């Protein structure tokens, strides 16, 4: 039986300004997941990191033509992948 390679999973801690990512999965049952979905951060959505605060929290992202500031601990409810 062949082993299926696992896709690397990334979090918001891995993102730097200028990087783009796609949301793979959002945990709507989690505390912040539902709020983030209401802001437009749903599965399949691509966003770009525009700024990171001096202490690395929050980060500003551009998603669906809007800019949002998201706390990294809130965004940990999202599973993302890096987009080129």
N, CA and C atoms as an extended XYZ file, in Angstrom:
252
Properties=species:S:1:pos:R:3:atomname:S:1:resname:S:1:resid:I:1 pbc="F F F"
N         0.840       -1.172        0.000 N   UNK     1
C         0.000        0.000        0.000 CA  UNK     1
C         0.888        1.239        0.000 C   UNK     1
N         0.611        2.163       -0.912 N   UNK     2
C         1.398        3.390       -1.007 CA  UNK     2
C         0.940        4.405        0.027 C   UNK     2
N         1.905        5.116        0.577 N   UNK     3
C         1.580        6.185        1.518 CA  UNK     3
C         1.126        7.415        0.734 C   UNK     3
N         0.087        8.043        1.198 N   UNK     4
C        -0.406        9.257        0.559 CA  UNK     4
C         0.320       10.441        1.191 C   UNK     4
N         1.030       11.233        0.381 N   UNK     5
C         1.741       12.378        0.962 CA  UNK     5
C         0.759       13.398        1.529 C   UNK     5
N         1.094       13.904        2.692 N   UNK     6
C         0.255       14.907        3.325 CA  UNK     6
C         0.566       16.282        2.770 C   UNK     6
N        -0.463       17.079        2.562 N   UNK     7
C        -0.279       18.462        2.145 CA  UNK     7
C         0.197       19.260        3.350 C   UNK     7
N         1.187       20.111        3.177 N   UNK     8
C         1.605       20.924        4.310 CA  UNK     8
C         0.486       21.874        4.719 C   UNK     8
N         0.280       21.995        6.017 N   UNK     9
C        -0.740       22.889        6.535 CA  UNK     9
C        -0.055       24.129        7.077 C   UNK     9
N        -0.616       25.281        6.785 N   UNK    10
C        -0.039       26.536        7.234 CA  UNK    10
C        -1.031       27.234        8.148 C   UNK    10
N        -0.506       28.116        8.957 N   UNK    11
C        -1.348       28.950        9.803 CA  UNK    11
C        -1.006       30.408        9.518 C   UNK    11
N        -1.759       31.302       10.104 N   UNK    12
C        -1.504       32.728        9.923 CA  UNK    12
C        -0.134       33.119       10.472 C   UNK    12
N         0.441       32.332       11.368 N   UNK    13
C         1.777       32.640       11.906 CA  UNK    13
C         2.842       32.527       10.828 C   UNK    13
N         2.571       31.758        9.764 N   UNK    14
C         3.538       31.547        8.689 CA  UNK    14
C         3.526       32.653        7.641 C   UNK    14
N         2.544       33.540        7.678 N   UNK    15
C         2.359       34.523        6.621 CA  UNK    15
C         3.134       35.812        6.860 C   UNK    15
N         3.658       36.346        5.777 N   UNK    16
C         4.395       37.614        5.778 CA  UNK    16
C         3.726       38.562        4.780 C   UNK    16
N         3.969       39.874        4.885 N   UNK    17
C         3.378       40.822        3.931 CA  UNK    17
C         3.708       40.448        2.483 C   UNK    17
N         2.699       40.552        1.629 N   UNK    18
C         2.866       40.222        0.221 CA  UNK    18
C         2.508       38.784       -0.123 C   UNK    18
N         2.374       37.930        0.875 N   UNK    19
C         2.032       36.529        0.621 CA  UNK    19
C         0.528       36.387        0.408 C   UNK    19
N         0.162       35.443       -0.454 N   UNK    20
C        -1.238       35.132       -0.700 CA  UNK    20
C        -1.523       33.725       -0.184 C   UNK    20
N        -2.746       33.541        0.289 N   UNK    21
C        -3.153       32.233        0.796 CA  UNK    21
C        -4.615       31.998        0.454 C   UNK    21
N        -4.987       30.722        0.463 N   UNK    22
C        -6.376       30.320        0.218 CA  UNK    22
C        -6.861       29.592        1.469 C   UNK    22
N        -8.083       29.874        1.843 N   UNK    23
C        -8.668       29.195        2.985 CA  UNK    23
C        -9.144       27.826        2.534 C   UNK    23
N        -8.635       26.806        3.196 N   UNK    24
C        -8.992       25.430        2.859 CA  UNK    24
C       -10.216       25.011        3.658 C   UNK    24
N       -10.212       25.366        4.943 N   UNK    25
C       -11.304       24.943        5.815 CA  UNK    25
C       -11.450       25.947        6.938 C   UNK    25
N       -12.683       26.179        7.325 N   UNK    26
C       -12.975       27.072        8.435 CA  UNK    26
C       -13.796       26.309        9.451 C   UNK    26
N       -13.419       26.406       10.688 N   UNK    27
C       -14.116       25.701       11.753 CA  UNK    27
C       -15.258       26.578       12.262 C   UNK    27
N       -16.459       26.352       11.755 N   UNK    28
C       -17.597       27.193       12.138 CA  UNK    28
C       -18.070       26.908       13.555 C   UNK    28
N       -17.718       25.739       14.094 N   UNK    29
C       -18.106       25.428       15.466 CA  UNK    29
C       -17.164       26.074       16.481 C   UNK    29
N       -15.984       26.474       16.020 N   UNK    30
C       -14.999       27.079       16.910 CA  UNK    30
C       -15.423       28.496       17.278 C   UNK    30
N       -14.840       29.026       18.309 N   UNK    31
C       -15.221       30.330       18.819 CA  UNK    31
C       -15.208       31.455       17.801 C   UNK    31
N       -14.124       31.615       17.069 N   UNK    32
C       -13.988       32.744       16.158 CA  UNK    32
C       -14.327       32.382       14.714 C   UNK    32
N       -14.442       31.094       14.424 N   UNK    33
C       -14.662       30.656       13.046 CA  UNK    33
C       -15.906       31.240       12.405 C   UNK    33
N       -17.001       31.277       13.126 N   UNK    34
C       -18.247       31.802       12.578 CA  UNK    34
C       -18.120       33.295       12.280 C   UNK    34
N       -17.501       34.035       13.173 N   UNK    35
C       -17.301       35.476       12.969 CA  UNK    35
C       -16.459       35.733       11.723 C   UNK    35
N       -15.403       34.950       11.534 N   UNK    36
C       -14.538       35.113       10.369 CA  UNK    36
C       -15.288       34.769        9.079 C   UNK    36
N       -16.152       33.761        9.127 N   UNK    37
C       -16.952       33.424        7.957 CA  UNK    37
C       -17.889       34.566        7.602 C   UNK    37
N       -18.459       35.217        8.598 N   UNK    38
C       -19.343       36.353        8.346 CA  UNK    38
C       -18.594       37.523        7.714 C   UNK    38
N       -17.283       37.601        7.950 N   UNK    39
C       -16.461       38.647        7.350 CA  UNK    39
C       -16.011       38.289        5.930 C   UNK    39
N       -16.398       37.106        5.447 N   UNK    40
C       -16.050       36.704        4.089 CA  UNK    40
C       -14.898       35.730        3.998 C   UNK    40
N       -14.379       35.275        5.132 N   UNK    41
C       -13.268       34.328        5.133 CA  UNK    41
C       -13.822       32.909        5.136 C   UNK    41
N       -14.248       32.459        3.949 N   UNK    42
C       -14.851       31.145        3.789 CA  UNK    42
C       -13.948       30.260        2.937 C   UNK    42
N       -14.228       28.973        2.937 N   UNK    43
C       -13.419       28.017        2.175 CA  UNK    43
C       -13.342       28.432        0.711 C   UNK    43
N       -12.134       28.391        0.157 N   UNK    44
C       -11.900       28.749       -1.234 CA  UNK    44
C       -11.527       30.201       -1.457 C   UNK    44
N       -11.681       31.035       -0.445 N   UNK    45
C       -11.374       32.456       -0.573 CA  UNK    45
C        -9.867       32.682       -0.553 C   UNK    45
N        -9.385       33.484       -1.501 N   UNK    46
C        -7.971       33.859       -1.556 CA  UNK    46
C        -7.828       35.257       -0.968 C   UNK    46
N        -6.790       35.454       -0.175 N   UNK    47
C        -6.520       36.757        0.421 CA  UNK    47
C        -5.029       37.034        0.383 C   UNK    47
N        -4.672       38.304        0.550 N   UNK    48
C        -3.269       38.712        0.557 CA  UNK    48
C        -2.970       39.455        1.852 C   UNK    48
N        -1.825       39.162        2.430 N   UNK    49
C        -1.388       39.867        3.636 CA  UNK    49
C        -0.794       41.198        3.201 C   UNK    49
N        -1.318       42.312        3.733 N   UNK    50
C        -0.831       43.629        3.340 CA  UNK    50
C         0.079       44.242        4.399 C   UNK    50
N        -0.217       44.022        5.675 N   UNK    51
C         0.615       44.570        6.753 CA  UNK    51
C         0.625       43.628        7.933 C   UNK    51
N         1.711       43.709        8.688 N   UNK    52
C         1.806       42.978        9.946 CA  UNK    52
C         2.210       43.989       11.011 C   UNK    52
N         1.505       43.998       12.127 N   UNK    53
C         1.804       44.933       13.212 CA  UNK    53
C         3.196       44.651       13.777 C   UNK    53
N         3.805       45.645       14.431 N   UNK    54
C         5.170       45.477       14.943 CA  UNK    54
C         5.382       44.256       15.832 C   UNK    54
N         4.400       43.875       16.609 N   UNK    55
C         4.542       42.692       17.463 CA  UNK    55
C         3.885       41.456       16.843 C   UNK    55
N         3.714       41.503       15.520 N   UNK    56
C         3.151       40.399       14.722 CA  UNK    56
C         1.679       40.109       14.977 C   UNK    56
N         0.968       41.027       15.595 N   UNK    57
C        -0.450       40.816       15.829 CA  UNK    57
C        -1.125       42.154       16.036 C   UNK    57
N        -2.155       42.515       15.304 N   UNK    58
C        -2.855       41.753       14.273 CA  UNK    58
C        -2.161       41.866       12.923 C   UNK    58
N        -2.745       41.176       11.945 N   UNK    59
C        -2.281       41.310       10.577 CA  UNK    59
C        -3.422       41.904        9.753 C   UNK    59
N        -3.055       42.667        8.730 N   UNK    60
C        -4.046       43.248        7.832 CA  UNK    60
C        -4.042       42.438        6.553 C   UNK    60
N        -5.226       42.046        6.106 N   UNK    61
C        -5.343       41.278        4.877 CA  UNK    61
C        -6.302       41.982        3.927 C   UNK    61
N        -6.114       41.719        2.649 N   UNK    62
C        -7.029       42.213        1.616 CA  UNK    62
C        -7.806       40.990        1.117 C   UNK    62
N        -9.118       41.038        1.307 N   UNK    63
C        -9.964       39.917        0.914 CA  UNK    63
C       -11.234       40.468        0.268 C   UNK    63
N       -11.544       39.981       -0.926 N   UNK    64
C       -12.751       40.383       -1.659 CA  UNK    64
C       -12.869       41.903       -1.804 C   UNK    64
N       -11.729       42.567       -2.008 N   UNK    65
C       -11.724       44.004       -2.212 CA  UNK    65
C       -11.777       44.836       -0.943 C   UNK    65
N       -11.775       44.206        0.205 N   UNK    66
C       -11.801       44.922        1.483 CA  UNK    66
C       -10.554       44.597        2.291 C   UNK    66
N       -10.209       45.510        3.170 N   UNK    67
C        -9.083       45.276        4.074 CA  UNK    67
C        -9.626       44.975        5.463 C   UNK    67
N        -9.115       43.896        6.048 N   UNK    68
C        -9.528       43.477        7.383 CA  UNK    68
C        -8.309       43.326        8.269 C   UNK    68
N        -8.443       43.658        9.533 N   UNK    69
C        -7.415       43.358       10.519 CA  UNK    69
C        -7.887       42.143       11.306 C   UNK    69
N        -7.041       41.141       11.369 N   UNK    70
C        -7.404       39.888       12.013 CA  UNK    70
C        -6.351       39.545       13.059 C   UNK    70
N        -6.793       39.207       14.244 N   UNK    71
C        -5.877       38.729       15.277 CA  UNK    71
C        -5.471       37.304       14.922 C   UNK    71
N        -4.222       37.026       15.100 N   UNK    72
C        -3.725       35.702       14.720 CA  UNK    72
C        -4.395       34.586       15.518 C   UNK    72
N        -4.655       34.810       16.795 N   UNK    73
C        -5.286       33.737       17.585 CA  UNK    73
C        -6.697       33.446       17.094 C   UNK    73
N        -7.395       34.456       16.575 N   UNK    74
C        -8.710       34.237       15.992 CA  UNK    74
C        -8.585       33.441       14.699 C   UNK    74
N        -7.581       33.759       13.926 N   UNK    75
C        -7.405       33.144       12.616 CA  UNK    75
C        -6.879       31.713       12.698 C   UNK    75
N        -6.506       31.253       13.868 N   UNK    76
C        -6.041       29.878       14.001 CA  UNK    76
C        -7.168       28.878       13.755 C   UNK    76
N        -8.414       29.350       13.721 N   UNK    77
C        -9.545       28.488       13.402 CA  UNK    77
C        -9.638       28.217       11.895 C   UNK    77
N        -8.758       28.836       11.110 N   UNK    78
C        -8.758       28.655        9.661 CA  UNK    78
C        -7.574       27.793        9.243 C   UNK    78
N        -7.829       26.850        8.354 N   UNK    79
C        -6.749       26.064        7.741 CA  UNK    79
C        -6.493       26.699        6.391 C   UNK    79
N        -5.235       27.020        6.106 N   UNK    80
C        -4.910       27.731        4.861 CA  UNK    80
C        -3.812       27.018        4.085 C   UNK    80
N        -3.695       27.394        2.812 N   UNK    81
C        -2.586       26.945        1.971 CA  UNK    81
C        -2.017       28.158        1.258 C   UNK    81
N        -0.731       28.140        1.035 N   UNK    82
C        -0.042       29.259        0.376 CA  UNK    82
C        -0.336       29.189       -1.128 C   UNK    82
N        -0.602       30.360       -1.726 N   UNK    83
C        -0.902       30.478       -3.141 CA  UNK    83
C         0.219       31.298       -3.772 C   UNK    83
N         0.628       30.924       -4.959 N   UNK    84
C         1.696       31.653       -5.640 CA  UNK    84
C         1.129       32.768       -6.485 C   UNK    84
